[in-house]
């Protein structure tokens, strides 16, 4: 692991959390959609805030979801599956990143995130 690449919150106080991160913490908004706002977090990470009505992140139930930066998402996921960890999503991809969510041994929802690797 090389650091944190993502932190995600699902909240029933969406507008208040957006105001908190935007106005008090002074984070820059990089994208917005209904019920979702993404903030820049440092030079290479993001903080995502989702409304409790957002169906794509209904599994964010254990508090903030932290994305742990890894070199190879596919290889790390394979090791985690072999160890019996519960995978919550398939690997999702953009042109430069890959990530997926899982439950840690204690049930905490986490993410692994890394660069997209050309197949």
SVG drawing of the C-alpha trace seen along z (x, -y; Angstrom):
<svg xmlns="http://www.w3.org/2000/svg" viewBox="-33 -29 37 48">
<polyline fill="none" stroke="black" stroke-width="0.4" points="0.0,0.0 1.3,-3.5 -1.3,-5.8 -4.9,-6.9 -6.4,-7.6 -10.1,-7.9 -12.4,-8.7 -16.1,-8.3 -19.0,-9.3 -22.7,-8.4 -24.8,-10.7 -28.4,-11.7 -27.0,-15.3 -25.7,-15.7 -26.1,-19.5 -24.5,-20.1 -21.5,-17.8 -21.0,-19.6 -21.0,-22.9 -18.6,-21.6 -16.0,-20.4 -16.5,-23.3 -16.9,-26.3 -15.1,-25.3 -12.4,-22.9 -12.0,-24.8 -11.9,-21.8 -12.2,-22.3 -15.3,-20.7 -14.1,-18.7 -17.5,-17.3 -21.2,-17.3 -24.2,-15.1 -27.6,-14.8 -26.9,-13.4 -23.1,-13.3 -20.2,-15.7 -16.5,-15.0 -13.8,-17.1 -10.0,-17.3 -8.0,-15.9 -4.4,-16.8 -2.7,-16.2 -3.8,-12.7 -6.8,-11.7 -10.5,-12.6 -13.2,-12.9 -16.6,-11.8 -19.8,-12.7 -23.0,-10.8 -26.6,-11.4 -28.2,-8.6 -30.6,-8.3 -27.7,-7.4 -28.4,-3.8 -24.9,-3.1 -23.3,-3.5 -26.0,-1.9 -23.3,0.5 -21.3,-2.4 -22.7,-1.5 -19.7,-1.3 -18.6,-5.0 -16.2,-6.7 -15.0,-4.4 -11.2,-4.7 -9.6,-3.8 -6.2,-2.3 -3.8,-2.9 -2.2,0.2 0.0,0.9 -2.2,3.5 -5.9,3.6 -6.5,6.8 -3.7,8.7 -4.6,7.4 -8.3,8.3 -7.3,11.8 -5.3,12.2 -8.2,10.9 -10.7,13.2 -8.3,16.2 -8.3,15.1 -12.1,15.3 -12.8,11.5 -16.3,10.4 -16.0,8.3 -18.9,5.8 -18.3,4.5 -16.6,5.6 -13.4,3.7 -14.5,0.4 -12.3,-1.5 -11.6,-4.8 -8.8,-5.6 -6.3,-6.0 -7.7,-4.3 -9.2,-1.1 -10.9,-0.4 -13.3,1.9 -14.9,2.2 -14.8,5.0 -15.4,5.9 -12.4,6.1 -12.3,9.0 -14.1,7.0 -16.9,6.0 -15.6,2.4 -16.2,1.4 -13.0,0.3 -11.8,-0.2 -8.6,0.6 -7.6,-1.9 -4.7,-2.1 -3.6,-3.0 -5.4,-1.3 -3.0,1.3 -3.1,2.0 -4.1,5.6"/>
</svg>
